[in-house]
Amino acid sequence: MATATSAIPVTVHIPLKDVPAQLTRETILAQARVTARDLARYFGIARPRLAFTGLNPHAGENGAMGREEIELIRPALDTLRAEGISAVAYWTRNCANSRPLPPAMSISPVSPSSSPRRASPPWRPPSRRT
């Protein structure tokens, strides 16, 4: 049986060019904690599994295209795991020490001020008309 997947951004309502400056270890931790708590509280998921994508193409290629994955995201995931929150990094297939996402699935950490949202149904490609 397939499981429902939802994407939750760490930052919201800011220009894409401003995301790197707003992405901090603290914002990742705050959003992940709120997400884990609310998935349990409002959706009845006793032990939610949070999966994180990288910020940079190919998750920074071990620092060659950005260091956010090394300096911000991975340390935040380590902290979350130490707190008992299931948090995993899902980078692309061709990055060292990575785990691939299933096809058409990508999960990112919502602003702590956002209200809980219902999980959206899994994405399906549009039907082809002949």
C-alpha positions, 0 to 999 in steps of 0.5 A: 500500500502506498503512503501519502506524501506531503511537501512542507517548505521551511520558508514561505512567501519570500523570493527564491533569491532570499531563501539561502539567507533565511535558511538556518539550522534554527528555522529547520529545527523549528519547522521540523519540530512543529511538523512532527508535533502536528502530524501526530496531533492532527493527523494521528501519525504516532511517529512521523518520518520527515525526509529532507531534500537539499537546497542546492542542485545535487545537494551541493555535490559535497560542497562543490555547489554550496555548503548548506547541506553540510553546514545547516541541513545535516547538523539539524537532522542529527539534532532532530534524530537525537531528540527522537524525531525520525529525520532523513536526508534524501538527496539525489541518486548521484550524490555520495552517501545519498538515498534516492527518493521514489519517482516523482516524490520530493519532501522538504521541511512550513513556517512555524507560524503556519496553521496545520494543513490537510495532507494533499493526495499523492501527485498524479500526472495528468491523463493523456487525451488521444 
